Amino acid sequence: MTSWRLVHVIAGSFILISLALGVQGSPLFLSQWWLAFTAFVGANILQSGLTRWCLMETLLRKLGLPAGC
């Protein structure tokens, strides 16, 4: 698995988990503050798309994952 693909998997997982924890209708609801984490991940995805730089990908590449799409 390439670093870029794993970034997508991690970001998608973070979004789904934080929505499950932050939406009142969810059986896993803890607090609406989890929606702030959802916004944070979304802002990082936007920043990554605009600047072509992603901290998570940099960290994963330093851990030895190959670069790629």
MITIVO-141795 format. One record per residue (C-alpha): x, y, z; residue in three letters; residue number from 1. Coordinates in Angstrom, 1 decimal. Example, Ala and Ser with C-alpha at 12.3 -4.5 7.8 and 13.67 -1.06 7.14 Angstrom:
2
<rec><px>12.3</px><py>-4.5</py><pz>7.8</pz><rest>ala</rest><nr>1</nr></rec>
<rec><px>13.7</px><py>-1.1</py><pz>7.1</pz><rest>ser</rest><nr>2</nr></rec>
This chain:
69
<rec><px>0.0</px><py>0.0</py><pz>0.0</pz><rest>met</rest><nr>1</nr></rec>
<rec><px>1.3</px><py>3.4</py><pz>-0.9</pz><rest>thr</rest><nr>2</nr></rec>
<rec><px>1.6</px><py>6.3</py><pz>1.5</pz><rest>ser</rest><nr>3</nr></rec>
<rec><px>-1.0</px><py>8.4</py><pz>-0.4</pz><rest>trp</rest><nr>4</nr></rec>
<rec><px>-3.6</px><py>5.6</py><pz>-0.3</pz><rest>arg</rest><nr>5</nr></rec>
<rec><px>-3.1</px><py>5.0</py><pz>3.4</pz><rest>leu</rest><nr>6</nr></rec>
<rec><px>-3.6</px><py>8.8</py><pz>4.0</pz><rest>val</rest><nr>7</nr></rec>
<rec><px>-7.0</px><py>8.5</py><pz>2.3</pz><rest>his</rest><nr>8</nr></rec>
<rec><px>-7.8</px><py>5.4</py><pz>4.5</pz><rest>val</rest><nr>9</nr></rec>
<rec><px>-6.8</px><py>7.2</py><pz>7.7</pz><rest>ile</rest><nr>10</nr></rec>
<rec><px>-8.6</px><py>10.4</py><pz>6.8</pz><rest>ala</rest><nr>11</nr></rec>
<rec><px>-11.8</px><py>8.6</py><pz>5.9</pz><rest>gly</rest><nr>12</nr></rec>
<rec><px>-11.7</px><py>6.5</py><pz>9.0</pz><rest>ser</rest><nr>13</nr></rec>
<rec><px>-11.1</px><py>9.6</py><pz>11.2</pz><rest>phe</rest><nr>14</nr></rec>
<rec><px>-14.1</px><py>11.4</py><pz>9.6</pz><rest>ile</rest><nr>15</nr></rec>
<rec><px>-16.5</px><py>8.4</py><pz>10.0</pz><rest>leu</rest><nr>16</nr></rec>
<rec><px>-15.4</px><py>7.7</py><pz>13.6</pz><rest>ile</rest><nr>17</nr></rec>
<rec><px>-15.7</px><py>11.3</py><pz>14.7</pz><rest>ser</rest><nr>18</nr></rec>
<rec><px>-19.1</px><py>11.6</py><pz>13.0</pz><rest>leu</rest><nr>19</nr></rec>
<rec><px>-20.3</px><py>8.5</py><pz>14.8</pz><rest>ala</rest><nr>20</nr></rec>
<rec><px>-19.0</px><py>10.0</py><pz>18.1</pz><rest>leu</rest><nr>21</nr></rec>
<rec><px>-20.4</px><py>13.5</py><pz>17.5</pz><rest>gly</rest><nr>22</nr></rec>
<rec><px>-23.8</px><py>13.2</py><pz>15.9</pz><rest>val</rest><nr>23</nr></rec>
<rec><px>-26.6</px><py>13.0</py><pz>18.5</pz><rest>gln</rest><nr>24</nr></rec>
<rec><px>-28.6</px><py>10.3</py><pz>16.7</pz><rest>gly</rest><nr>25</nr></rec>
<rec><px>-25.7</px><py>7.9</py><pz>16.7</pz><rest>ser</rest><nr>26</nr></rec>
<rec><px>-25.6</px><py>5.0</py><pz>19.2</pz><rest>pro</rest><nr>27</nr></rec>
<rec><px>-21.9</px><py>5.8</py><pz>19.8</pz><rest>leu</rest><nr>28</nr></rec>
<rec><px>-22.6</px><py>9.5</py><pz>20.6</pz><rest>phe</rest><nr>29</nr></rec>
<rec><px>-20.3</px><py>11.0</py><pz>23.2</pz><rest>leu</rest><nr>30</nr></rec>
<rec><px>-20.1</px><py>14.7</py><pz>22.6</pz><rest>ser</rest><nr>31</nr></rec>
<rec><px>-20.8</px><py>17.2</py><pz>19.8</pz><rest>gln</rest><nr>32</nr></rec>
<rec><px>-17.2</px><py>18.4</py><pz>20.2</pz><rest>trp</rest><nr>33</nr></rec>
<rec><px>-16.1</px><py>15.4</py><pz>18.1</pz><rest>trp</rest><nr>34</nr></rec>
<rec><px>-17.5</px><py>17.3</py><pz>15.1</pz><rest>leu</rest><nr>35</nr></rec>
<rec><px>-14.7</px><py>19.8</py><pz>15.6</pz><rest>ala</rest><nr>36</nr></rec>
<rec><px>-12.3</px><py>16.9</py><pz>14.9</pz><rest>phe</rest><nr>37</nr></rec>
<rec><px>-14.3</px><py>16.2</py><pz>11.7</pz><rest>thr</rest><nr>38</nr></rec>
<rec><px>-13.8</px><py>19.9</py><pz>10.7</pz><rest>ala</rest><nr>39</nr></rec>
<rec><px>-10.1</px><py>19.7</py><pz>11.5</pz><rest>phe</rest><nr>40</nr></rec>
<rec><px>-9.6</px><py>16.6</py><pz>9.3</pz><rest>val</rest><nr>41</nr></rec>
<rec><px>-11.6</px><py>18.3</py><pz>6.5</pz><rest>gly</rest><nr>42</nr></rec>
<rec><px>-9.5</px><py>21.4</py><pz>6.7</pz><rest>ala</rest><nr>43</nr></rec>
<rec><px>-6.3</px><py>19.4</py><pz>6.5</pz><rest>asn</rest><nr>44</nr></rec>
<rec><px>-7.6</px><py>17.6</py><pz>3.4</pz><rest>ile</rest><nr>45</nr></rec>
<rec><px>-8.4</px><py>21.0</py><pz>1.8</pz><rest>leu</rest><nr>46</nr></rec>
<rec><px>-5.0</px><py>22.3</py><pz>2.7</pz><rest>gln</rest><nr>47</nr></rec>
<rec><px>-3.3</px><py>19.2</py><pz>1.3</pz><rest>ser</rest><nr>48</nr></rec>
<rec><px>-5.2</px><py>19.6</py><pz>-2.0</pz><rest>gly</rest><nr>49</nr></rec>
<rec><px>-4.2</px><py>23.3</py><pz>-2.3</pz><rest>leu</rest><nr>50</nr></rec>
<rec><px>-0.6</px><py>23.0</py><pz>-1.3</pz><rest>thr</rest><nr>51</nr></rec>
<rec><px>0.3</px><py>19.5</py><pz>-2.4</pz><rest>arg</rest><nr>52</nr></rec>
<rec><px>1.8</px><py>18.8</py><pz>1.0</pz><rest>trp</rest><nr>53</nr></rec>
<rec><px>0.4</px><py>16.5</py><pz>3.7</pz><rest>cys</rest><nr>54</nr></rec>
<rec><px>2.1</px><py>15.9</py><pz>7.1</pz><rest>leu</rest><nr>55</nr></rec>
<rec><px>0.5</px><py>12.5</py><pz>7.4</pz><rest>met</rest><nr>56</nr></rec>
<rec><px>2.0</px><py>11.4</py><pz>4.1</pz><rest>glu</rest><nr>57</nr></rec>
<rec><px>5.4</px><py>12.8</py><pz>5.1</pz><rest>thr</rest><nr>58</nr></rec>
<rec><px>5.3</px><py>10.8</py><pz>8.4</pz><rest>leu</rest><nr>59</nr></rec>
<rec><px>4.2</px><py>7.6</py><pz>6.6</pz><rest>leu</rest><nr>60</nr></rec>
<rec><px>7.0</px><py>7.9</py><pz>4.0</pz><rest>arg</rest><nr>61</nr></rec>
<rec><px>9.6</px><py>8.3</py><pz>6.8</pz><rest>lys</rest><nr>62</nr></rec>
<rec><px>8.2</px><py>5.1</py><pz>8.3</pz><rest>leu</rest><nr>63</nr></rec>
<rec><px>9.1</px><py>3.4</py><pz>5.0</pz><rest>gly</rest><nr>64</nr></rec>
<rec><px>5.9</px><py>3.3</py><pz>3.0</pz><rest>leu</rest><nr>65</nr></rec>
<rec><px>6.4</px><py>3.9</py><pz>-0.8</pz><rest>pro</rest><nr>66</nr></rec>
<rec><px>5.2</px><py>7.1</py><pz>-2.3</pz><rest>ala</rest><nr>67</nr></rec>
<rec><px>2.5</px><py>7.0</py><pz>-5.0</pz><rest>gly</rest><nr>68</nr></rec>
<rec><px>-1.1</px><py>7.5</py><pz>-5.8</pz><rest>cys</rest><nr>69</nr></rec>
